[in-house]
Amino acid sequence: MAKHVSDIKLPKQATNPSGAGNAMAHSTKIAEPQVTDQHIEAISHLFTELELAYHNQFHKAFPDHQSLTMAKQLWLRLLVEYQAEHITLAGRKAICDNTFLPTLHNIREYCDAAATAGLPDVRAAYTEACLSREPRQNIAWTHPIVYYAGKATGWFFLSGQTESQTLPVFERNYELLIQRIKRGDTLSMPIAKAIEKQKTKPLEPEQQKEKLQALRKQLDL
């Protein structure tokens, strides 16, 4: 049976036991992914399930403890950009879909699919952003990522320039936001400011009379 990933020696500063994702701000800046206890557990379970599902193939691919440990280290390093739950989902989906032992590349593809489930493709998102109008905070967007990608690109830029100029910028911002979602950041629409109802004070009778007289004079009545 595959040994636990806790055998892997990782730099202490690269770990983050909490594993909590921060709420996404307006910025599309990406922080370096951090290895968490949840990532380590996910890789451990992934290798255990792969061994159970592909016993002979698994032991042919990883014939000894050293090769297995090195594989775990590599997979952990190259899957850390995904949430632990997406790694788990990807592994189980890969097992269901494949007769042969999936590769690291296969697992990354399944992680991508799990992380981006429910997101519109970039072309649909771009079209939705370009057709939007103010107040954009009140729009029922397909997904908040469309709003944030449009905001990062610039609404005036989107509406005032050609597609050949705006689409590459939008695509870049969209991809940066997807990378943040993969790492556990959450997207939610900002709370729209309530429109304050202006309170008008009724005019005094004398003021009403003066206003009526001025209106008659204006209309030559």
N, C-alpha and C positions, 0 to 999 in steps of 0.2 A: 504493500500500500504506500502511496506517495507520502513523503514526510512533510511536516508542516512548514509553511513558508517562514515561520519565526526563526528557522535556521539561517535565513539570509541575513547577512550583516549589512546594514544600511547606515549612512551618516546620520548621527543623532539630530543634526539641524534640519534634516530633510523630512522629519516626521512631524505629524500634527495629530495627536491623539483624538482631538475633538471631532475632526472630520466635518465640521459644520460649514456649509456654504454661506457666503455673505449675500445679502440682498443686493441686486444689481442697481448701480447708480446710472446716471445718464452717460457716463464715460464708457468708451469701448476698450479702454486699456486692459490688457491681460496680465494677471499676476502669474508667477511661476507656479506650476502645480506642485502640491505638497503630498507626500506619501502619508497616509493615515493608517491607523489600526484597521479601519474598515477595508482599505485597499489590500492590506496584507491578508486579512481573512478571506476576501473575495478571491484572491489568487490561490490561496490554499484550497478553498472549496472547488475552484475551477479545475485544478490539477487532480484533485481526488475524483471528481465526477468524470473527467476525461479518462482517467485510469480505469474506472469501473465500466465505462461505455466502450472503450477501445483497448481492452487489456493487452492483447498480443502486440498490436500496433504501438501502443503507448510504451511498452517495455523495450520494443525494438528502437524507438526514437530516443528513449532515455534509459539506457541499459544499466547505469550505475548512479550512485548517490551524487557524485560530482557533476555529472552531466545534467541531472535533474535539478540540482541546486542552481547551476548556472542558467538553466532555462527559466527557472522561476525568477531569478534576478533580472534577466532580460525582459521577460514578459511584464513584470511589475514596473520596470523602468519605462516601458513603451505603452503601458496601459494606464499610467497614473493620471493622465489628462482626463480620464473618464470617471464618472461617479462609480462607486463600488457596486451599487445596485445594477447599473448598466452592464458591468462586467459579468455579474452573475446571470442576468437575463441573456446576455450574448452567448455565454457558454452553453446554457441549456437550449437555446434556439439552434446553435450550431450542432449540438448533439442530435437534435430532432431532425435536422435537415441533411446531415452528412453521414454517408456510410464509412468514410475514411476519417482518420484523425485530422481535425482541422488545424490549420497553421495559425501562427500569430497574426498574419495578415487577414485571415478569415475572421478571427475574433475581433479585430479592429473594425472590420466592415460591419459586423453585427452590433458592435458597440455604437458605431455611428448611427445605425438605424434605430437603436433603442433611445439614444440621446436626442435625436431630432424628430421623433414621432410626434405628429400633430403640428409640425411647423410647415408653413407654405414654402414651396420652392422659391428661389430667389427671384425668378421672373415674375411670378404671381405677386410676390411681396412688393417688388418694384412698381408694378402697375397699380397696386392698391395704394401705395404711398403717393404716387404721382397724381392720382385721381382724388385724393383727400382734400378737404377744405377745413378751414377754421370753424369752430373750435375743435382742434384735433384731439384734445384730451377727452372729449365726449363721444368720440366715434367708437362703434363696436368693431374694433379691429379683429381680423382673423386670429391674430396672436399679437401680444404686446411687442414682440421683436420687430414687427413691421414699423410700429410707431418709433421705437428707439433707433432703428436703422435710418429712418427718414429724418429724424431729428439730428442725428449725428452727421448725416450728409448735408442737411440744410434745406429747409422747405423752399426758400427763395431760389436756391441753386437748382433744386429739382424742377421747379416750375418755369424757371427762366432760361435754362440751357437745354441743349440737344441731348438726346438719349446717348449718343456716342460719348458725350462728356460726363453725363451724370450716372449712367449705369455702372461703369467700372468702379466709381467711388462708392456707390450704394452697395455693390457686391462685396467690396472690401470690408465695409462697416458691418454688413450682414454676417460675413464669415467670422469676423472678430467676436460678434455677439454670440454666434453659435458656439464658438470655442469656450466662451464663458459659461454658457448653459451646460455644455458637456462637463465642465468642472464643478458644477453644483450651484452656480449662481442662479437666483430666481428673478423672474421678470414680472412686474406688476405695473399697471398703469398708475400714474400719479393722480392723486385726488383732485378732481376739478374744483375750482373755486366757485362757490355758490354766488349767483348774481343777486346782489342786494337790491331789494325793492325800495325804490325811492319814495319816501313819505312826503307828500305835498300838503302843506297847510292851507285850508280853505281861506279864500280872500274875505276880508271884512266887507260888509255891505257897501260902504263908501268906496272901497277899492274896486269892487265889482262894477259900481256905477261909472267910475272914472274909466275903467277899462272898456266898458261898453260904449261910452261916448267917444273914446279915442278910435275904436273900431269903426263906428258910424262915420266919423270924420274922414277916416282913411278910405272908406268905401263910398264917400260922398252921398250918404243917406240923410 
